[in-house]
Amino acid sequence: MIEISTSSTTTTLVVSGDLDLAERDQFPEIAARVVGLRRQLLVIDMCGVTFMDSTGAAFLISLADAGRRRGGATVLRGADPRDLFVLEICGALELFRVDSDHRCAETAGATGFVRPSGAPTPA
């Protein structure tokens, strides 16, 4: 599930569950809404992401690229090291500012990142 909220300068996407091929049908509509809001800063809260594949990464990359073309920035908040690795393998990690200081609502795991209850922890 992806929830969108806005302030005068920021759009925030809160992602929960899997961000993968099975969810791709909702990506074009969400991307159109985010781009249409025309905010300078896009914050993607990934605290609730349990799995991301290359399809999910491509979605995030498209959002960051659209923001960059408008002179904006995209911040990843609460991203798991595995999610960052997928973006790095795609050659797109430099499109994002990574908020490494953010701590999600649940307790921190061994990596220092906080994951929701029941979410897999990195090996």
C-alpha positions in Angstrom: 0.0 0.0 0.0 1.2 3.5 -0.8 -0.2 6.6 1.0 0.4 10.1 -0.2 0.4 13.2 1.9 1.5 16.8 1.2 2.6 20.0 2.8 3.3 23.3 1.1 6.8 22.1 0.0 6.9 18.3 0.4 5.1 15.3 -0.9 5.5 12.2 1.3 4.9 8.6 0.2 4.5 6.1 2.9 5.0 2.6 1.5 4.1 -0.6 3.3 4.2 -4.2 2.2 5.9 -5.3 -0.9 7.1 -2.9 -3.6 7.3 -5.3 -6.5 5.9 -6.7 -9.7 2.7 -7.6 -8.1 2.0 -4.0 -7.2 3.0 -2.4 -10.5 -0.5 -1.7 -11.7 -0.8 1.1 -9.2 2.6 2.7 -10.0 1.5 4.9 -13.0 -1.4 6.5 -11.2 0.7 7.2 -8.1 3.5 8.6 -10.2 1.1 10.9 -12.1 -0.3 12.1 -8.8 3.1 12.8 -7.3 4.4 14.6 -10.4 1.1 16.6 -10.6 1.6 17.9 -7.1 4.9 19.6 -8.2 6.5 19.8 -4.8 10.2 20.4 -4.6 10.9 17.6 -2.1 9.6 14.0 -2.3 10.1 12.0 0.9 9.6 8.2 0.4 9.1 6.5 3.8 10.1 2.9 3.4 9.8 1.8 7.1 7.0 -0.5 6.2 8.5 -2.1 3.1 8.9 -5.8 3.5 10.4 -6.6 0.0 11.4 -4.6 -3.1 12.4 -6.0 -6.4 13.7 -4.3 -9.6 10.1 -3.3 -10.6 9.7 -1.4 -7.3 13.2 0.1 -7.7 12.3 1.3 -11.3 9.2 3.0 -9.8 11.2 4.8 -7.2 13.8 5.7 -9.8 11.1 7.2 -12.1 9.8 9.3 -9.2 13.3 10.6 -8.4 14.2 11.3 -12.0 10.9 13.3 -12.5 11.7 15.3 -9.4 15.3 15.9 -10.5 14.2 17.2 -13.9 12.1 19.8 -12.1 15.0 20.8 -9.9 13.6 18.9 -6.9 15.1 16.2 -4.6 14.0 12.8 -3.4 14.8 11.5 0.1 14.6 7.8 1.1 13.6 7.4 4.8 13.8 4.1 6.6 15.2 2.2 3.7 16.6 -1.2 4.5 20.2 -2.0 3.3 18.8 -4.5 0.9 16.6 -1.9 -0.7 19.6 0.5 -1.0 21.6 -2.4 -2.6 18.9 -2.9 -5.2 19.0 0.8 -6.1 22.8 0.7 -6.2 22.8 -2.3 -8.5 20.5 -0.4 -10.8 23.0 2.4 -10.8 20.5 4.9 -9.4 21.4 5.4 -5.7 22.9 8.8 -6.5 19.4 10.0 -7.5 18.4 9.8 -3.8 19.3 11.5 -0.6 19.3 8.7 2.0 18.1 9.7 5.5 20.3 7.4 7.5 19.4 9.2 10.8 15.7 8.3 10.6 14.5 5.6 13.0 11.2 3.9 12.2 8.5 3.4 14.9 9.6 -0.2 15.9 12.9 -1.2 17.6 16.1 -1.0 15.7 17.5 -4.3 14.3 21.1 -5.4 14.1 21.7 -3.1 11.1 20.6 0.0 12.9 17.6 0.3 10.6 14.2 -0.1 12.1 11.8 -2.5 10.5 8.1 -3.1 11.3 7.1 -6.2 13.3 7.3 -9.3 11.3 9.5 -7.8 8.5 12.6 -9.8 7.6 15.8 -8.5 8.9 19.0 -8.5 6.8 21.2 -11.5 7.0 
